[in-house]
């Protein structure tokens, strides 16, 4: 089978996130039995042609122009290579493949961004265009099978107008070999690992940490991930800045070490497709706390593997963190359940399920 994937970034892109991990982990498992080609955007210092884990990478265009490059490259070049199927990975803005690709197609939608994310993350003109583009998805992709990653996302996409029978859930997973339990820090450590984006609301965690420190002066906070210039300013003005570590961009090994040492993982995002880092934390025996929002309410089992609190309620977020840090029995129970929960998610299984969808579509 010859598979062409459209995704606006690849796994090496500085802005890459969970969507890139999902597609990369799945499609690299198709190699070498199947040929996989990715078409994605460029970034500074990258090569236009590359190969990663047996996947051929073609990079053209920038953050927004990649969509036009994808269409013209397909029409005048890639179409001649006779791919069997095309994967359209939609990160807010679709590639509009139903308009120019006649081959069988499968779309991936992790979650719909909607106004609340677009207008928070993008300049006004770009946000408006992106929002309109996303609004067109139900009209263009009604006859295209859509893979999503959680029940919340499936419900959200169905409500937007995609027929429910066209939707299939394939969960994100984790690399269990690279994770596993480690030695917890002697002092209570709270961890956040992930991209530093406005909709991730890491500033909520900083505010909650002030309340946590009032109850537990020995508590520490570690924040790791790409981005965060505004976050540095917030930390600099925080009275507890000496107890906050901004680790910046880290390696997979460093991420595993942080998650193993942490007593609790916190994700204050306003929404997620699923929450890979939640399951990665769980695989290290670390319970998670998050807002009761789409995605996180799927990856965090409230009262079993972690705790959910009302969105935006920083006081309740702080109380949940304090509860896990101070109650050793609660923390031990959540940790055991988190380990068991994480063991259910395997990239091999997810790849096998995805391949079945591709074969059925062909």
N, C-alpha and C positions, 0 to 999 in steps of 0.2 A: 504494500500500500504506500502511495506517495501522498504525504500530508503537508499542506501549507498552512501556517499559522500567522494571522495578523494580530500583533500585540504592540501597543505603543512604546513599550520598553522591553529590554531583555534583562536577564538575571544580573548582568554586570552594571547596569545603568545606576548612576548615583541616586536616582529617585525611585529605584525599584522597590516594590513592596510585596505584599501577600499575593497579589494577582500574578506577579511574575514567578514567584516561588511555586504556586499551584501549577501553572502551565508547564514550567520547566521540569519539575519533579515528575509530572505525568508523562510528558512527551519524551524525556530522556529514556524512559523505560520502554518506549516503542522501538528504540534503536538496539541492535542493527537489523531486526526483522523487517522494519519499515523505514522508509526515508522520511525525515522530518526537516522542514525548512521554516525558519521564522523570518518574517518581515517586520522590522520595528524601527524606532527612531534612533538617531545618532546622539552622541554626547561628546563633549570636549575630550580629545585624546583617544577616541575609539577608532577601530578599524572599520571600514565600510563592509568588508567581508570577513567572516570569522567562523570558527567551529568550536562549540562547547559541548562536551559530553556526547559527541557524535551528532549534534544538531547543527545544521548549517544556518548561520546567521547572516542576514542581509540588513544593513542599516542605511536608511535614507530619511532625510527630513528631520525637522525639529519637533518640539512639543506639540504643535498644532499642524504643521505642514506635512507631518508623517501620513496623515489621512489622504491627502491629495497624492502624495508620492505612492502610496499603496495602490490607489486606483489606477494611476497611469502606468506604474510598473507591471501591474497584473495584465492590463489590456495590451500593452506593447511588448512584454517580455515574458512574464511568469506564466501567462496562459498557454504559451507554446510548450511548456514543460509538462503539460498533461498530468496535473495533479488529480488524484482520485477524489479528494475531499478538502474543504477549506474550513479552518477553525477561525471564527471571528470572536476574538476576546475583547469584550466591551468594558472599558474602564470609564464609565460615564458617557463618553462620546463614542458612538458606534463607527465602524468602518464602512457602513452602508453597503456591505457585500451583496445583498439581494438585488441591488441596482445594476451590478456589473459582473457578477460571478454566476455562471449557469451550472457549475458543478455542484454536487451535494454540499451542504453547509451545516455546521453545528456552531451555535453561539454560546459564549460563556458570559454570564452576568453575575458578579459577586454580590452586588447590591446596587440599587438605584441611588444616585447621588441626590437628586431633587434640588430644589431651590436652597434648602438650608445648608448644603455643603458647597454647591457651586458658588453662591454669592458670598460665602465665607472664605473660600480659597482663591478665587480668581478676581481679576479686575472686572469692573462692571460690564464693559462690552463683551469680553470673552465669556463671562459668566452667563450672560443672556443668550449668546449663541450656543454654548454648551447645553444650557437648559432646554432650548428649543430642539437641539439635536437629540437629546435623550427622550423628549416627548414624542419623537417620531418613531421610536423603537417599536411600540406595539403595532403600528401600521405597516412597518417594513418587515418585521420578523415573525409575524403571526404563523407562518408556515415553516419556520425554521426551528428544529429542536433546540431548546435552551437548557444548558447545564448551569445550575447554581449550587451554593455551598451550604445552605441552611434552610430550615423550615420558614424562618422569618423572611428570608429573601424570596423564597418561593411564593409565599403569600403576597408579598409586596409586588412582585413581578406579575402575578396573576391579576391582582387588583388594577394594575396599569393597563391591562387589556390583552396580554399574551394568554392564549388558551391553556388551562391547567394541564391538559393532556400532552402538551408540548414541553412540559417542564420536568426535569429530572435532577435530583439532589445527588451530588458526589462531594463528600466532605473533604476539607483540607486534612492533612495528616502531618506527621512529624518524623524526623530521622531519629528513631529510638536509640540507635547505636551511639549517637553523638551526645545523648542526654543521660538520663538516669539519675538516681539519687546521689547526693554528695554530702559533705559535712556542712551543716548549717553554721552561720556566723555566730560567734559568742554573743554579740549584741544584736538586738532586733533590727533587721534590715528589710525595708520596703523597696520593691523594684518596679521600674517601668522600663520595658524594652520595646522599641518600635519606632516608626517614623515620627518626627516631631512636626505635626501638621496642626493647623488651627482646629479642625474638627475632632482631632484626637484629645483636645482639651487638657493637656498636661498641666496647664495653669491651675486647673481645679485640684489636681493632686498636690500642687505646691501649697495651695490654700488649706487643704485638708491636713497637710503635714504640720502646719502651725498649730492646729488643734491637737494633733497627735502628740506633738512635743510637750504640750502643756501637761498631758497625762503621763507621758513617758519621755523624759528628757534624754534618755539614753538611745532613743530610736534614731536610725539613719535612713536616708533616702538615696537611692541610686537611679539615675535616669540615663538611659543609653539609647542612641539612635541618631539618624541623619537629620540635619537641620537644627533649628533652635536658637537663632540669633536673638530673637525676642525673649526666649526663655532665659538666656544668660543675664539679660537685664533684670528680669523678675527675680532670679536667684540672687543677684547682687544686692538687691534691695530687701531680700528676705532676712528677718532677724535670725533665722536658723541656717544661714548659708554655710556655716562651718560644718554642718551635719548633712549637707547635700552634695553629692558627687554627680557632675555632668560628664559622663564618660565619652560622649560624642559617638561617632561611628566606630563600631567594634567588629571583631571577627566572630565567626560562628563559635569558635572555642571560647572566646571571652564572654559571649552571650550565655553559653552553657554554664560557665563558672558563676556568673552573676545569678542566674536562676537557681543554681544548686545552693548557693549561700543564702539566698533570700528566705525570709520567713513567710512573706506574702507578696504576691504579684498584683498590681493594680492597673486596670485599664479604664480610664475615665472618658473614653470616646463617646461621641454623641450617636454613633452607629457604626456597625461593622458588617461585613458579609458573613463572617464567622468568628475569626479571632485566632489565627495560628499561634500567636505568642502565648495565648491562654493555655492551649494544649501543650506547648513546649514547656511552660512553667509547671503544668501538671505532671509532665513526664519526668520532671526533676523532683517530684514530691512537694511542690509548692502550690498551695491553694491560691485561687484568684478572687479578686473583688472587682466588680464593675457596675456600671449603671444598667438598669433594667431596660435595655434598648435592643432593637433588632440586631441579631448576630451574637451579641454577648449573652443574651438570654438563652441562646442555643448552646454556646460553648461552655458557659458556666451553669452548672446545676445548683440552683440556689439551695443552700443548707446542706448540700452533699459534697460538692467539690469546691465550693466557694460561696460567696455571698453577693447578692444583688441589692442595690439601693435605688431609690427613685432618681431619675435623671436630673442633674443639676443641684441636688441636695447635698451640698458640701459637708454640712454638719453630720448627716447620716453616713456619708462616705467615711468621714473621720471616725465615727463611732464603730463602723464595721471593721476598720483597720485596727482600732484599739482592741476590739473584742478578739480578733484573731491573734494579735500579738500577746495579749495578757492571759488568754485562756489556753493553757497547754493541751488540755483534753480536746477542746474544740479543734485546735490546730492539728493535732495528731489525727483526729478522725477525718477532717477535710483532706489532709495529706494522703491518707490511705486511699480514700475514695478517688482523689484526683489521679493517683497512679493507675488505679484500675480503669478509670474512665479514659485516660490517654492511651492505654494499651489497645483500645478498640480502633484506633485510627492509623492505618498503614498506607503509605504511598503505593505499595505494590497492589493492594486491593483497589485503591482508587483508580490507578492506571488501568487495571483489568476491567473495571466497570466502564471507564471512559472508552476504552477500545471497543467494547461491545456496542456502545452507542454509535461509534463511527462505522462499524461494520454493518449494523442494522440500517443506517442511513444510506450507505452505498448500495 
